[in-house]
Amino acid sequence: MRRAHFILGLQLLAGWQAWSWYARRVQDGSDEPWGLLALLALVLMLPRGAPHALREREVWVLAAVNVGVAVGHPWLPPLVRAAVCLLCVTAIVSRMTEGRAFHLGTWLLALLALPILSSVQFYLGYPLRLAAAALSVPMLRGMGVPALREGASLTIGSDVILVDAPCSGARMLWVGLFLAVTLACLLRLGAGRTLLACLLGVGAVLFGNALRVCALTLVERSPVSGPPWLHEGVGVASFIPVCLLIAGSCLWQRARQRAVEAHA
């Protein structure tokens, strides 16, 4: 185990530039520091068991990955370098504590621990806004509101309501995935069921965000102005069913996994 701890120390030292960038990124205001919550969960959720030594092949793989990162340093974005370094550390600790380097739940927590929210907003913000607008149209029509979608906006009669960046659901997506992965780790779901829980979580977030857009559209068209906190209150209220759906899907996956284990 001394050798494993020595290799872990070398890996932490090799990633010093990534850790320095992470600290600066968390403090520069470009991202909400929610990744620190995932980092704390990662530390708490790492599997614990009898000590295991690193295999020779795994050491060579780690060395090759670090050499690749060093060679590609001028071309790799800092986020990618930090992700690789953090996954390497996660793999080493997971191998030492549980005997396997790959554990999907902890690897996903490691990725969520990165300062990625602004990147998600940049790359996925508009597609999420389109999805929210498209899903909210049938909901509004079901309530008797003749809504039409034009890009990322809703047209209702002469009113045009834009689904703007704060309503993209990027934050809701991060929190939803964090909840799904954390519950999957707590319930000890297998890799396949963890992945399915995440996919169902994404679906729940898309539904919840469309529900929020519907509610805010009705609020915007109301002749009576509500209190200043109404907008935020609608967002919180629409996220409650999302959390319930994610928790329910994880518990359902756990029940199915136990049923399979009982018949094995």
FIKEMI-901318 format. One line per 8 residues: number of its first residue (from 1); for each residue x, y, z of N, C-alpha, C. Coordinates in Angstrom, 3 decimals, decimal comma, m for minus. Layout:
BEGIN
NUM = X/Y/Z/X/Y/Z/X/Y/Z | ... $
//
This chain:
BEGIN
1 = 0,815/m1,205/0,000/0,000/0,000/0,000/0,858/1,269/0,000 | 2,103/1,156/0,504/2,979/2,330/0,469/3,214/2,757/m0,971 | 3,357/1,778/m1,848/3,577/2,081/m3,263/2,355/2,792/m3,850 | 1,161/2,343/m3,484/m0,062/2,965/m3,987/m0,177/4,406/m3,492 | 0,133/4,638/m2,213/0,088/5,992/m1,675/1,145/6,886/m2,342 | 2,298/6,306/m2,644/3,349/7,062/m3,327/2,879/7,473/m4,723 | 2,226/6,545/m5,451/1,724/6,855/m6,795/0,613/7,896/m6,718 | m0,233/7,801/m5,694/m1,282/8,810/m5,507/m0,665/10,187/m5,274 $
9 = 0,400/10,233/m4,465/1,086/11,494/m4,233/1,687/12,049/m5,513 | 2,280/11,174/m6,334/2,840/11,611/m7,612/1,746/12,157/m8,530 | 0,571/11,484/m8,518/m0,526/11,942/m9,369/m1,024/13,314/m8,922 | m1,124/13,512/m7,624/m1,531/14,819/m7,114/m0,511/15,893/m7,479 | 0,767/15,531/m7,424/1,815/16,477/m7,791/1,796/16,765/m9,288 | 1,539/15,736/m10,087/1,526/15,913/m11,541/0,381/16,825/m11,982 | m0,677/16,874/m11,189/m1,830/17,694/m11,572/m1,863/19,052/m10,909 | m0,706/19,547/m10,455/m0,708/20,807/m9,694/m1,247/21,977/m10,522 $
17 = m0,964/21,970/m11,827/m1,491/23,050/m12,667/m3,016/22,979/m12,759 | m3,548/21,755/m12,819/m5,005/21,588/m12,875/m5,649/22,061/m11,577 | m5,019/21,726/m10,427/m5,597/22,144/m9,140/m5,524/23,666/m8,999 | m4,434/24,260/m9,495/m4,298/25,713/m9,440/m5,368/26,389/m10,299 | m5,590/25,843/m11,509/m6,630/26,397/m12,377/m7,999/26,234/m11,730 | m8,254/25,081/m11,120/m9,547/24,821/m10,468/m9,811/25,870/m9,388 | m8,807/26,137/m8,563/m8,976/27,106/m7,476/m9,258/28,497/m8,030 | m8,554/28,887/m9,090/m8,786/30,210/m9,682/m10,166/30,291/m10,318 $
25 = m10,568/29,230/m10,995/m11,864/29,234/m11,688/m13,018/29,305/m10,687 | m12,893/28,626/m9,567/m13,955/28,638/m8,565/m14,130/30,036/m7,974 | m13,028/30,792/m7,900/m13,074/32,095/m7,242/m13,276/33,270/m8,195 | m13,219/33,053/m9,516/m13,249/34,201/m10,417/m14,658/34,682/m10,772 | m15,681/34,016/m10,261/m17,050/34,466/m10,488/m17,660/34,009/m11,796 | m16,925/33,295/m12,651/m17,481/32,825/m13,922/m18,378/31,615/m13,734 | m18,213/30,911/m12,639/m19,016/29,731/m12,338/m19,511/29,803/m10,909 | m20,735/29,324/m10,675/m21,151/29,117/m9,300/m20,307/27,992/m8,712 $
33 = m19,839/28,144/m7,490/m18,950/27,110/m6,927/m19,703/25,877/m6,462 | m20,712/25,453/m7,237/m21,463/24,264/m6,855/m20,616/23,003/m6,976 | m19,585/23,067/m7,823/m18,730/21,895/m7,968/m18,096/21,479/m6,664 | m17,911/22,429/m5,744/m17,338/22,076/m4,438/m18,270/21,143/m3,678 | m19,581/21,294/m3,882/m20,534/20,375/m3,246/m20,359/18,961/m3,792 | m20,196/18,854/m5,108/m19,961/17,545/m5,713/m18,617/16,973/m5,279 | m17,612/17,849/m5,105/m16,304/17,390/m4,644/m16,393/16,821/m3,229 | m17,146/17,502/m2,371/m17,360/16,987/m1,015/m18,094/15,653/m1,054 $
41 = m19,128/15,558/m1,902/m19,853/14,289/m2,035/m18,950/13,189/m2,569 | m18,048/13,549/m3,480/m17,117/12,566/m4,029/m16,234/11,988/m2,925 | m15,715/12,864/m2,069/m14,865/12,398/m0,965/m15,646/11,481/m0,033 | m16,900/11,838/0,229/m17,717/11,041/1,149/m18,209/9,740/0,515 | m18,400/9,758/m0,810/m18,985/8,608/m1,490/m17,967/7,607/m2,003 | m16,691/7,946/m1,960/m15,701/7,006/m2,480/m15,828/5,662/m1,767 | m15,863/4,575/m2,538/m16,011/3,264/m1,900/m14,902/3,016/m0,884 | m15,271/2,379/0,198/m14,296/2,054/1,236/m14,342/0,560/1,517 $
49 = m13,185/m0,025/1,595/m13,113/m1,450/1,848/m11,702/m1,828/2,241 | m11,379/m3,115/2,087/m10,038/m3,584/2,412/m9,027/m2,955/1,450 | m7,804/m2,658/1,934/m6,804/m2,036/1,062/m6,456/m2,923/m0,131 | m6,301/m2,339/m1,292/m5,912/m3,042/m2,505/m4,719/m2,325/m3,121 | m3,810/m3,100/m3,635/m2,638/m2,524/m4,292/m2,941/m2,254/m5,757 | m2,233/m1,287/m6,329/m2,392/m0,999/m7,746/m1,706/m2,079/m8,574 | m2,344/m2,455/m9,664/m1,739/m3,435/m10,563/m0,704/m2,758/m11,449 | 0,234/m3,579/m11,932/1,305/m3,039/m12,769/0,742/m2,412/m14,034 $
57 = m0,269/m3,068/m14,621/m0,866/m2,526/m15,847/m1,526/m1,174/m15,591 | m2,153/m1,026/m14,437/m2,819/0,231/m14,111/m1,816/1,367/m13,924 | m0,682/1,045/m13,362/0,366/2,059/m13,196/0,849/2,546/m14,557 | 1,030/1,619/m15,499/1,475/2,008/m16,833/0,406/2,829/m17,563 | m0,854/2,488/m17,354/m1,942/3,265/m17,967/m1,942/4,691/m17,418 | m1,786/4,828/m16,100/m1,722/6,150/m15,488/m0,545/6,949/m16,040 | 0,597/6,282/m16,164/1,778/6,971/m16,698/1,532/7,438/m18,126 | 0,894/6,573/m18,946/0,625/6,929/m20,342/m0,355/8,105/m20,425 $
65 = m1,367/8,100/m19,570/m2,345/9,192/m19,577/m1,676/10,511/m19,204 | m0,825/10,485/m18,197/m0,151/11,708/m17,767/0,831/12,211/m18,820 | 1,518/11,286/m19,479/2,408/11,693/m20,564/1,594/12,325/m21,693 | 0,432/11,718/m22,002/m0,427/12,274/m23,044/m0,909/13,677/m22,700 | m1,274/13,892/m21,425/m1,713/15,221/m21,000/m0,569/16,226/m21,085 | 0,638/15,773/m20,685/1,792/16,666/m20,742/2,131/17,048/m22,176 | 2,080/16,064/m23,080/2,400/16,344/m24,484/1,339/17,251/m25,114 | 0,072/16,986/m24,777/m1,012/17,767/m25,362/m1,357/19,032/m24,600 $
73 = m0,540/19,384/m23,605/m0,837/20,541/m22,754/m1,110/21,822/m23,533 | m0,332/22,144/m24,570/m0,591/23,407/m25,282/m1,928/23,433/m26,022 | m2,474/22,258/m26,333/m3,697/22,206/m27,144/m4,937/21,830/m26,337 | m4,752/21,197/m25,201/m5,904/20,760/m24,416/m6,456/21,921/m23,592 | m7,769/22,128/m23,578/m8,361/23,166/m22,721/m8,117/22,838/m21,248 | m8,005/23,856/m20,405/m7,772/23,601/m18,972/m8,832/22,704/m18,343 | m10,076/22,826/m18,805/m11,143/21,991/m18,248/m10,898/20,519/m18,536 | m10,424/20,215/m19,726/m10,130/18,823/m20,084/m8,963/18,298/m19,258 $
81 = m7,917/19,104/m19,107/m6,773/18,672/m18,309/m7,179/18,418/m16,858 | m7,997/19,312/m16,308/m8,452/19,128/m14,928/m9,314/17,883/m14,794 | m10,163/17,627/m15,800/m11,022/16,435/m15,758/m10,183/15,163/m15,759 | m9,163/15,111/m16,612/m8,309/13,923/m16,682/m7,573/13,712/m15,351 | m7,013/14,779/m14,802/m6,281/14,665/m13,538/m7,199/14,217/m12,404 | m8,383/14,781/m12,339/m9,315/14,421/m11,270/m9,802/12,991/m11,425 | m10,021/12,545/m12,660/m10,439/11,157/m12,876/m9,311/10,190/m12,541 | m8,076/10,576/m12,802/m6,937/9,721/m12,440/m6,856/9,544/m10,930 $
89 = m7,006/10,631/m10,197/m6,992/10,545/m8,731/m8,155/9,690/m8,238 | m9,336/9,897/m8,819/m10,509/9,119/m8,432/m10,287/7,632/m8,694 | m9,699/7,307/m9,846/m9,441/5,910/m10,191/m8,465/5,272/m9,218 | m7,411/5,996/m8,848/m6,417/5,455/m7,914/m7,054/5,171/m6,564 | m7,800/6,146/m6,038/m8,410/5,977/m4,713/m9,467/4,880/m4,748 | m10,246/4,817/m5,818/m11,256/3,772/m5,940/m10,607/2,392/m6,008 | m9,504/2,296/m6,724/m8,779/1,003/m6,810/m8,212/0,607/m5,449 | m7,681/1,585/m4,732/m7,094/1,296/m3,421/m8,153/0,878/m2,401 $
97 = m9,353/1,453/m2,492/m10,352/1,230/m1,454/m11,329/0,108/m1,780 | m11,635/m0,077/m3,076/m12,616/m1,099/m3,424/m12,075/m2,177/m4,334 | m10,937/m1,962/m4,931/m10,361/m2,987/m5,785/m10,695/m2,830/m7,252 | m11,357/m1,749/m7,637/m11,638/m1,490/m9,048/m11,448/m0,004/m9,329 | m10,761/0,255/m10,426/m10,432/1,648/m10,743/m11,634/2,404/m11,276 | m12,541/1,708/m11,968/m13,687/2,388/m12,567/m14,937/2,130/m11,742 | m15,512/3,205/m11,235/m16,797/3,162/m10,548/m17,598/4,323/m11,096 | m18,640/4,029/m11,877/m19,325/5,062/m12,646/m19,840/6,194/m11,770 $
105 = m20,422/5,862/m10,628/m20,980/6,898/m9,763/m19,941/7,908/m9,318 | m18,800/7,431/m8,846/m17,761/8,345/m8,369/m17,106/9,094/m9,532 | m16,991/8,453/m10,687/m16,444/9,152/m11,850/m17,373/10,289/m12,274 | m18,679/10,042/m12,245/m19,626/11,107/m12,605/m19,599/12,237/m11,585 | m19,456/11,901/m10,313/m19,326/12,946/m9,295/m18,064/13,766/m9,529 | m16,985/13,098/m9,946/m15,745/13,819/m10,238/m15,957/14,817/m11,375 | m16,688/14,417/m12,405/m16,952/15,337/m13,517/m17,859/16,488/m13,081 | m18,841/16,194/m12,232/m19,718/17,253/m11,736/m18,979/18,190/m10,786 $
113 = m17,886/17,716/m10,185/m17,109/18,561/m9,281/m16,319/19,631/m10,020 | m16,199/19,485/m11,331/m15,474/20,474/m12,120/m16,319/21,735/m12,295 | m15,694/22,894/m12,474/m16,445/24,138/m12,719/m16,960/24,170/m14,158 | m18,081/23,500/m14,400/m18,561/23,298/m15,766/m19,848/24,050/m16,081 | m20,431/24,719/m15,086/m21,760/25,282/m15,304/m21,776/26,335/m16,405 | m20,761/27,202/m16,432/m20,731/28,222/m17,486/m20,515/27,576/m18,853 | m19,743/26,486/m18,911/m19,544/25,776/m20,178/m20,840/25,113/m20,634 | m21,575/24,523/m19,678/m22,867/23,922/m20,010/m23,819/24,992/m20,536 $
121 = m23,821/26,150/m19,894/m24,689/27,238/m20,338/m24,301/27,705/m21,740 | m23,001/27,746/m22,021/m22,526/28,222/m23,324/m22,874/27,239/m24,442 | m22,611/25,942/m24,210/m22,787/24,951/m25,270/m24,201/24,382/m25,341 | m24,858/24,253/m24,196/m26,172/23,607/m24,165/m27,309/24,572/m23,851 | m26,969/25,834/m23,554/m28,006/26,785/m23,163/m29,091/26,932/m24,214 | m28,700/27,163/m25,459/m29,708/27,366/m26,500/m30,498/26,092/m26,797 | m29,862/24,914/m26,952/m30,664/23,696/m27,134/m31,630/23,439/m25,976 | m31,213/23,737/m24,751/m32,113/23,557/m23,611/m33,283/24,533/m23,686 $
129 = m33,020/25,760/m24,146/m34,102/26,735/m24,307/m35,082/26,289/m25,386 | m34,546/25,746/m26,482/m35,415/25,222/m27,537/m36,285/24,086/m27,014 | m35,666/23,168/m26,245/m36,422/22,040/m25,693/m37,509/22,521/m24,745 | m37,178/23,499/m23,895/m38,168/24,029/m22,955/m39,342/24,653/m23,692 | m39,043/25,436/m24,742/m40,113/26,079/m25,510/m40,972/25,041/m26,228 | m40,312/24,034/m26,833/m41,059/23,016/m27,576/m41,950/22,179/m26,659 | m41,444/21,811/m25,491/m42,230/20,978/m24,574/m43,339/21,764/m23,889 | m43,141/23,062/m23,732/m44,159/23,859/m23,043/m45,372/24,146/m23,926 $
137 = m45,200/24,099/m25,253/m46,318/24,402/m26,152/m47,492/23,444/m25,952 | m47,296/22,107/m26,005/m48,450/21,225/m25,780/m49,030/21,350/m24,375 | m48,193/21,675/m23,381/m48,710/21,882/m22,033/m49,649/23,084/m21,998 | m49,225/24,187/m22,616/m50,053/25,393/m22,631/m51,334/25,168/m23,432 | m51,205/24,472/m24,554/m52,405/24,195/m25,350/m53,380/23,314/m24,577 | m52,840/22,393/m23,775/m53,711/21,560/m22,951/m54,462/22,353/m21,913 | m53,934/23,521/m21,554/m54,612/24,408/m20,602/m55,451/25,471/m21,298 | m55,582/25,330/m22,631/m56,421/26,256/m23,373/m55,728/27,508/m23,829 $
145 = m54,411/27,544/m23,760/m53,654/28,725/m24,199/m53,113/28,449/m25,602 | m53,492/29,223/m26,624/m53,080/28,953/m28,015/m51,642/29,393/m28,272 | m50,711/28,601/m27,794/m49,294/28,972/m27,900/m48,672/28,387/m29,160 | m47,747/29,143/m29,729/m46,939/28,692/m30,858/m45,474/28,942/m30,530 | m44,613/28,072/m31,045/m43,178/28,253/m30,810/m42,528/28,843/m32,043 | m41,704/29,838/m31,830/m40,867/30,413/m32,881/m39,449/30,512/m32,330 | m38,617/29,533/m32,681/m37,276/29,474/m32,113/m37,362/29,210/m30,623 | m36,695/30,055/m29,846/m36,705/29,906/m28,392/m37,691/30,873/m27,747 $
153 = m38,747/31,195/m28,465/m39,762/32,086/m27,917/m41,141/31,499/m28,147 | m42,095/31,964/m27,361/m43,484/31,524/m27,463/m44,331/32,698/m27,935 | m45,198/32,430/m28,886/m46,121/33,446/m29,383/m47,535/33,067/m28,980 | m48,174/33,957/m28,242/m49,551/33,747/m27,807/m50,329/34,995/m28,204 | m51,065/34,876/m29,296/m51,751/36,055/m29,821/m50,736/37,081/m30,280 | m50,817/38,271/m29,716/m49,867/39,334/m30,055/m48,685/39,390/m29,088 | m48,692/38,512/m28,090/m47,616/38,495/m27,090/m46,504/37,549/m27,518 | m45,270/37,997/m27,402/m44,094/37,165/m27,661/m43,299/37,060/m26,362 $
161 = m43,150/35,831/m25,889/m42,456/35,583/m24,619/m41,183/34,802/m24,905 | m40,052/35,396/m24,601/m38,756/34,773/m24,876/m38,349/33,860/m23,731 | m37,919/32,660/m24,086/m37,304/31,757/m23,111/m35,831/32,142/m23,064 | m35,450/32,988/m22,105/m34,096/33,544/m22,088/m33,115/32,613/m21,381 | m31,873/33,055/m21,314/m30,796/32,219/m20,767/m31,047/31,736/m19,344 | m31,518/32,582/m18,421/m31,771/32,081/m17,063/m32,820/30,969/m17,009 | m33,677/30,893/m18,047/m34,715/29,856/m18,078/m34,282/28,635/m18,890 | m33,001/28,551/m19,252/m32,543/27,405/m20,038/m32,588/26,110/m19,241 $
169 = m32,468/26,210/m17,921/m32,481/25,013/m17,090/m31,111/24,399/m16,884 | m30,034/25,137/m17,205/m28,687/24,584/m17,033/m28,399/24,281/m15,569 | m28,776/25,193/m14,687/m28,561/24,949/m13,257/m29,409/23,785/m12,778 | m30,661/23,737/m13,248/m31,537/22,638/m12,878/m30,972/21,302/m13,360 | m30,367/21,311/m14,546/m29,764/20,091/m15,091/m28,619/19,631/m14,208 | m27,754/20,569/m13,792/m26,630/20,194/m12,925/m27,132/19,608/m11,613 | m28,071/20,296/m10,980/m28,575/19,828/m9,680/m29,290/18,501/m9,839 | m30,048/18,328/m10,922/m30,742/17,073/m11,144/m29,786/15,908/m11,327 $
177 = m28,730/16,114/m12,107/m27,733/15,052/m12,291/m26,984/14,775/m10,997 | m26,675/15,820/m10,250/m25,998/15,632/m8,970/m26,866/14,791/m8,031 | m28,147/15,089/m7,977/m29,062/14,326/m7,127/m29,137/12,875/m7,584 | m29,243/12,657/m8,904/m29,350/11,293/m9,424/m28,089/10,477/m9,129 | m26,920/11,078/m9,358/m25,659/10,357/m9,143/m25,438/10,083/m7,650 | m25,728/11,075/m6,812/m25,541/10,895/m5,374/m26,445/9,786/m4,838 | m27,705/9,781/m5,263/m28,622/8,726/m4,830/m28,175/7,366/m5,363 | m27,678/7,339/m6,602/m27,196/6,076/m7,169/m26,028/5,522/m6,359 $
185 = m25,142/6,397/m5,905/m24,020/5,959/m5,073/m24,505/5,489/m3,703 | m25,421/6,243/m3,108/m25,937/5,860/m1,792/m26,671/4,525/m1,840 | m27,409/4,291/m2,929/m28,187/3,054/m3,068/m27,367/1,927/m3,688 | m26,106/2,209/m3,993/m25,186/1,208/m4,558/m25,733/0,588/m5,844 | m26,200/1,434/m6,736/m26,683/0,944/m8,023/m25,509/0,560/m8,906 | m25,724/m0,422/m9,757/m24,702/m0,806/m10,711/m24,516/0,258/m11,781 | m23,511/0,052/m12,629/m23,177/1,063/m13,633/m24,340/1,309/m14,592 | m24,956/0,228/m15,075/m26,057/0,378/m16,013/m27,245/1,092/m15,403 $
193 = m27,577/0,753/m14,178/m28,715/1,385/m13,509/m28,393/2,834/m13,126 | m27,142/3,111/m12,801/m26,737/4,498/m12,539/m26,905/5,344/m13,799 | m26,474/4,797/m14,926/m26,612/5,524/m16,190/m28,082/5,745/m16,529 | m28,913/4,725/m16,310/m30,340/4,869/m16,585/m30,968/5,913/m15,666 | m30,559/5,922/m14,393/m31,070/6,932/m13,453/m30,709/8,337/m13,924 | m29,506/8,505/m14,475/m29,091/9,818/m14,990/m29,919/10,216/m16,209 | m30,166/9,257/m17,103/m30,971/9,560/m18,287/m32,397/9,930/m17,897 | m32,970/9,186/m16,957/m34,308/9,523/m16,465/m34,292/10,880/m15,758 $
201 = m33,179/11,175/m15,076/m33,041/12,476/m14,424/m33,036/13,613/m15,425 | m32,344/13,413/m16,561/m32,332/14,432/m17,611/m33,745/14,648/m18,143 | m34,478/13,546/m18,352/m35,862/13,667/m18,800/m36,725/14,415/m17,800 | m36,522/14,131/m16,515/m37,286/14,830/m15,477/m36,962/16,321/m15,466 | m35,691/16,659/m15,683/m35,294/18,074/m15,708/m35,928/18,786/m16,895 | m35,934/18,150/m18,067/m36,560/18,765/m19,237/m38,048/18,998/m18,992 | m38,700/18,018/m18,371/m40,119/18,167/m18,044/m40,322/19,298/m17,033 | m39,503/19,324/m15,989/m39,645/20,345/m14,960/m39,383/21,740/m15,489 $
209 = m38,409/21,862/m16,390/m38,116/23,187/m16,938/m39,239/23,663/m17,854 | m39,812/22,739/m18,626/m40,964/23,111/m19,458/m42,142/23,518/m18,582 | m42,314/22,831/m17,466/m43,377/23,190/m16,525/m43,139/24,593/m15,970 | m41,887/24,920/m15,690/m41,558/26,256/m15,202/m41,852/27,316/m16,254 | m41,506/27,042/m17,514/m41,776/27,991/m18,591/m43,282/28,218/m18,721 | m44,069/27,139/m18,617/m45,530/27,286/m18,681/m46,028/28,189/m17,556 | m45,578/27,914/m16,342/m46,039/28,699/m15,194/m45,636/30,157/m15,325 | m44,402/30,398/m15,757/m43,954/31,785/m15,901/m44,679/32,493/m17,041 $
217 = m45,022/31,755/m18,080/m45,793/32,347/m19,172/m47,167/32,798/m18,684 | m47,799/31,956/m17,895/m49,098/32,333/m17,337/m48,973/33,533/m16,396 | m47,865/33,567/m15,639/m47,638/34,695/m14,736/m47,431/35,983/m15,530 | m46,642/35,884/m16,626/m46,368/37,066/m17,439/m47,639/37,622/m18,081 | m48,570/36,753/m18,438/m49,789/37,187/m19,110/m50,883/37,573/m18,130 | m50,620/37,382/m16,852/m51,644/37,724/m15,864/m51,762/39,238/m15,724 | m52,990/39,763/m15,654/m53,148/41,221/m15,501/m52,762/41,721/m14,117 | m52,631/40,792/m13,166/m52,282/41,160/m11,791/m50,804/40,871/m11,576 $
225 = m50,036/41,860/m11,167/m48,603/41,662/m10,908/m48,423/41,004/m9,542 | m47,573/40,006/m9,515/m47,333/39,280/m8,280/m46,213/39,898/m7,469 | m45,892/39,304/m6,335/m44,794/39,802/m5,490/m43,446/39,618/m6,181 | m42,406/40,330/m5,740/m41,089/40,256/m6,392/m40,482/38,851/m6,392 | m40,826/38,048/m5,390/m40,212/36,723/m5,286/m40,956/35,663/m6,097 | m42,003/36,052/m6,835/m42,839/35,063/m7,523/m42,050/34,292/m8,573 | m41,197/34,992/m9,325/m40,419/34,331/m10,386/m39,547/33,226/m9,801 | m38,803/33,547/m8,746/m37,948/32,549/m8,105/m38,787/31,452/m7,456 $
233 = m39,939/31,846/m6,881/m40,802/30,855/m6,245/m41,339/29,838/m7,227 | m41,671/30,295/m8,442/m42,140/29,374/m9,478/m41,036/28,394/m9,851 | m39,790/28,887/m9,935/m38,670/28,009/m10,264/m38,466/26,934/m9,219 | m38,538/27,318/m7,946/m38,375/26,339/m6,862/m39,515/25,334/m6,876 | m40,749/25,832/m7,051/m41,909/24,942/m7,044/m41,861/23,945/m8,201 | m41,383/24,369/m9,359/m41,315/23,467/m10,509/m40,209/22,429/m10,354 | m39,238/22,705/m9,484/m38,150/21,744/m9,304/m38,530/20,644/m8,315 | m39,556/20,863/m7,508/m39,974/19,841/m6,535/m40,387/18,541/m7,225 $
241 = m41,271/18,579/m8,255/m41,593/17,310/m8,925/m40,397/16,675/m9,614 | m39,442/17,496/m10,048/m38,226/16,942/m10,658/m37,468/16,096/m9,639 | m37,285/16,641/m8,445/m36,587/15,900/m7,386/m37,328/14,615/m7,030 | m38,644/14,694/m6,958/m39,438/13,508/m6,627/m39,317/12,440/m7,717 | m39,345/12,868/m8,969/m39,193/11,917/m10,072/m37,814/11,265/m10,056 | m36,774/12,057/m9,807/m35,420/11,498/m9,771/m35,267/10,512/m8,611 | m35,758/10,900/m7,427/m35,677/10,005/m6,275/m36,477/8,733/m6,522 | m37,661/8,877/m7,115/m38,476/7,709/m7,403/m37,814/6,771/m8,398 $
249 = m37,178/7,342/m9,433/m36,514/6,490/m10,431/m35,337/5,740/m9,818 | m34,594/6,383/m8,919/m33,455/5,713/m8,268/m33,941/4,601/m7,347 | m35,001/4,863/m6,597/m35,549/3,826/m5,723/m36,112/2,665/m6,546 | m36,717/2,986/m7,673/m37,227/1,936/m8,567/m36,087/1,087/m9,100 | m34,986/1,737/m9,489/m33,830/0,983/m9,969/m33,248/0,102/m8,869 | m33,238/0,607/m7,631/m32,731/m0,194/m6,521/m33,613/m1,416/m6,278 | m34,916/m1,241/m6,354/m35,832/m2,370/m6,164/m35,631/m3,424/m7,248 | m35,466/m2,984/m8,486/m35,222/m3,925/m9,586/m33,886/m4,635/m9,418 $
257 = m32,882/m3,912/m8,957/m31,573/m4,531/m8,759/m31,633/m5,585/m7,657 | m32,348/m5,274/m6,563/m32,494/m6,260/m5,501/m33,255/m7,485/m5,968 | m34,255/m7,287/m6,807/m35,030/m8,422/m7,323/m34,137/m9,331/m8,174 | m33,288/m8,719/m8,993/m32,362/m9,501/m9,808/m31,364/m10,242/m8,930 | m30,846/m9,561/m7,907/m29,885/m10,197/m7,000/m30,526/m11,339/m6,236 | m31,800/m11,205/m5,886/m32,483/m12,262/m5,140/m32,678/m13,521/m5,982 | m32,841/m13,338/m7,300/m33,056/m14,495/m8,180/m31,751/m15,028/m8,750 | m30,645/m14,395/m8,429/m29,340/m14,843/m8,969/m28,852/m16,097/m8,236 $
//
